[in-house]
Amino acid sequence: MRTPSLLITAGLAASLLASAPSAAENTTTDIKVSCDARSDYQVSMSGQAFVFENTDGRNTRLVLGGGKLFINGKQAPLSAADQNRIDAFESELRLLVPESRQVVTEAVNIAFDALGAVSVALSGDAGKSKDYDKARAKAVASANDPVRLPIFNDQSMRGIVEPIVSEFVPDIVGSALGFAMKAMFAGEEKAAAMEARMDAMDKDLDARIDARAKALEPVAEGMCKRIQRMDALDNALEVRLPNGKPVDFLSTK
């Protein structure tokens, strides 16, 4: 039996979800984009202001909003050139937020569509789809949290990705083993028919995942270009942290 191919299909969706925060890496679903963003900060919102926090050694808290930059609670004096850069960076960031939520939400939906379909097919239990739908709603709500932003830092998505992996992957693996056992004792003809059905589903599901992933490419590529502009503005900032180091909101590859 070739049930592992269905597990691979589900894995494609999971890999898409895991890479969605940066919307920038090539994944096994073959989303072709050209950048990868990283940040040492966790990004959240406080009202209309963006909060960048790093408690891992640097203990830095930056607040950006209304063209003003606060570093550890104190407003940073900005040169005319830096003011223009901060204004432009903030404008780009405000446009990036809904784009990132769109990509993450669709990635969550793709992942759950694939995982749910594979689980139901392998187990033969249509009722499992309700469990996946409930978890999907929770994950989508988390991805659209008005405070936490799913951008730049991989850790910002752990609360979404890790529960999906820990809760549902064991279920799918168990269903795959159960399916294999049924096929083993079903007789050659029935086993062949079961394999044919699974192969057909595998191909169809893989094609649908790939099509939906490719549909995200224009948005993801636009995000990449926006992030690259933001990185250039960030790199040009003259303002410094209290320790003399650059602010360094983010970096790209």
C-alpha positions in Angstrom: 0.0 0.0 0.0 1.2 3.5 -0.7 -0.6 5.3 2.1 2.6 7.2 3.0 1.9 9.4 -0.1 -1.2 10.8 1.6 0.9 11.6 4.6 3.3 13.5 2.4 0.4 15.4 0.9 -0.7 16.4 4.4 2.9 17.3 5.1 2.9 19.7 2.1 0.1 21.7 3.7 1.8 21.6 7.1 5.0 22.9 5.5 3.1 25.8 3.9 1.6 26.7 7.3 4.9 26.6 9.0 6.5 29.0 6.4 3.5 31.4 6.2 4.7 34.0 8.7 7.6 35.1 6.6 5.6 34.4 3.4 9.0 34.3 1.8 10.6 30.9 1.7 10.4 28.2 -1.0 8.4 25.3 0.5 7.6 21.8 -0.7 4.3 23.2 -2.0 6.6 25.2 -4.4 5.5 28.7 -3.6 8.0 30.7 -5.6 8.9 33.9 -3.8 12.2 35.7 -3.4 12.9 36.7 0.2 13.0 35.6 3.8 12.4 38.0 6.7 13.6 37.6 10.2 13.5 39.7 13.3 14.9 39.5 16.9 11.7 41.2 18.1 8.2 39.9 18.8 5.7 42.2 17.2 2.4 43.1 18.6 -0.1 46.0 18.6 -1.1 48.4 21.4 -4.0 50.4 20.1 -2.6 51.8 16.8 1.0 51.5 17.8 3.4 48.7 16.9 5.4 47.2 19.7 8.7 45.4 19.1 10.0 43.5 22.1 13.1 41.5 22.7 13.7 40.0 26.1 16.4 37.6 25.0 19.5 39.4 26.2 18.8 42.8 24.7 15.8 43.6 26.8 14.6 46.2 24.3 11.1 47.6 23.8 10.4 49.7 20.7 7.1 51.4 20.2 6.3 52.9 16.7 3.2 54.9 16.0 2.1 58.2 14.5 5.6 58.8 13.1 7.2 58.6 16.6 9.6 56.0 17.9 10.0 55.2 21.6 12.9 53.2 22.8 12.5 51.7 26.3 9.8 54.2 27.1 11.6 57.3 25.9 10.9 59.1 22.7 13.9 59.0 20.4 15.0 62.2 18.7 14.9 61.8 15.0 16.8 63.7 12.3 14.8 64.9 9.3 16.1 62.0 7.2 15.2 59.5 9.9 11.7 61.0 10.3 11.1 60.3 6.7 12.4 56.8 7.0 10.3 56.1 10.1 7.2 57.5 8.4 7.8 55.3 5.3 8.6 52.2 7.4 5.4 52.7 9.5 3.3 53.1 6.3 4.7 50.0 4.8 4.1 48.1 8.0 0.5 49.1 8.2 0.0 47.7 4.7 1.9 44.5 5.5 -0.3 43.5 8.5 -3.5 42.7 6.5 -1.4 41.0 3.8 0.3 38.8 6.3 -3.0 37.8 7.9 -4.5 37.0 4.5 -1.6 34.6 3.7 -1.5 33.0 7.2 -5.3 32.5 7.2 -5.3 30.8 3.8 -2.3 28.7 4.8 -4.2 27.5 7.9 -7.2 26.7 5.7 -5.1 24.8 3.2 -3.5 22.8 6.0 -6.7 21.9 7.7 -8.4 21.0 4.4 -5.6 18.6 3.6 -5.2 17.2 7.1 -8.9 16.7 7.5 -9.4 15.0 4.1 -6.5 12.7 4.7 -7.7 11.7 8.2 -11.2 11.0 7.0 -10.0 9.0 4.0 -7.7 6.9 6.1 -10.0 6.3 9.0 -13.3 6.1 7.2 -14.8 8.2 10.0 -16.5 11.3 8.5 -17.1 12.6 12.0 -13.5 13.5 12.3 -14.1 16.5 10.0 -16.0 18.2 12.8 -12.9 18.0 15.0 -10.8 19.6 12.3 -13.3 22.3 11.6 -13.3 23.3 15.3 -9.5 23.4 15.4 -9.5 25.3 12.1 -11.7 28.0 13.6 -9.5 28.3 16.6 -6.3 28.5 14.5 -7.8 31.1 12.1 -8.9 33.3 15.1 -5.4 33.0 16.5 -3.9 34.0 13.1 -6.1 37.1 13.1 -5.5 38.1 16.7 -5.8 41.9 16.9 -2.8 42.1 19.2 -0.3 39.5 18.1 1.1 39.9 14.5 2.1 36.9 12.5 5.1 38.5 10.9 9.0 38.4 11.0 9.6 36.1 14.0 9.0 32.3 13.7 8.1 32.2 17.4 5.0 34.4 16.7 3.4 31.4 14.9 4.3 28.6 17.3 1.0 29.0 19.2 -0.8 28.2 15.9 1.5 25.6 14.3 2.5 23.5 17.3 -1.0 22.6 18.5 -1.9 21.5 15.0 1.1 19.2 14.8 0.8 17.8 18.3 -2.9 17.1 18.1 -3.5 15.9 14.6 -0.4 14.3 13.2 -0.6 11.3 15.7 -4.2 10.9 14.6 -3.3 10.7 11.0 -0.4 8.3 11.6 -2.7 6.1 13.6 -5.3 6.2 10.9 -2.7 5.3 8.3 -1.6 2.3 10.3 -5.2 1.2 10.7 -5.8 1.6 7.0 -2.7 -0.5 6.1 -3.9 -3.2 8.5 -7.3 -3.3 6.8 -5.7 -3.5 3.4 -3.5 -6.3 4.6 -6.4 -8.6 5.5 -8.8 -7.4 2.8 -7.6 -9.7 0.1 -5.6 -8.8 -3.1 -8.6 -7.5 -5.1 -10.0 -5.3 -2.3 -6.6 -4.1 -1.3 -5.9 -3.0 -4.9 -9.2 -1.2 -5.0 -8.4 0.6 -1.8 -5.0 1.6 -3.1 -6.5 2.9 -6.3 -9.0 5.1 -4.4 -6.2 6.4 -2.2 -3.9 7.1 -5.1 -6.7 9.0 -6.9 -7.5 11.1 -3.8 -3.8 11.7 -3.3 -3.3 13.1 -6.8 -6.5 15.2 -6.5 -5.6 16.6 -3.1 -2.0 17.4 -4.1 -3.2 19.2 -7.2 -5.7 21.3 -5.2 -3.1 22.2 -2.6 -0.6 23.2 -5.2 -3.2 25.4 -7.0 -4.1 27.2 -3.8 -0.5 27.6 -2.8 0.3 29.1 -6.2 -2.7 31.5 -5.9 -0.9 32.9 -2.9 2.3 33.7 -4.8 1.3 37.2 -6.0 0.4 38.3 -2.5 3.5 36.7 -1.0 5.7 38.2 -3.7 4.2 41.7 -3.0 4.9 41.2 0.7 8.5 40.3 -0.1 9.0 43.5 -2.1 7.4 45.5 0.7 9.6 43.8 3.3 12.7 44.5 1.2 11.8 48.2 1.1 11.2 48.2 4.9 14.6 46.5 5.4 16.3 49.2 3.3 14.7 51.9 5.4 15.6 50.1 8.6 19.2 49.7 7.5 19.5 53.4 6.7 18.3 54.6 10.1 20.8 56.7 12.0 19.0 56.5 15.4 20.6 54.0 17.8 19.7 51.9 20.8 21.0 52.9 24.2 23.9 50.5 23.7 24.9 52.2 20.5 23.7 49.4 18.2 21.3 49.8 15.3 17.6 49.5 15.9 17.4 46.6 13.4 13.7 46.0 13.2 14.2 43.2 10.7 16.5 41.6 8.2 16.0 39.9 4.9 17.8 37.3 2.9 
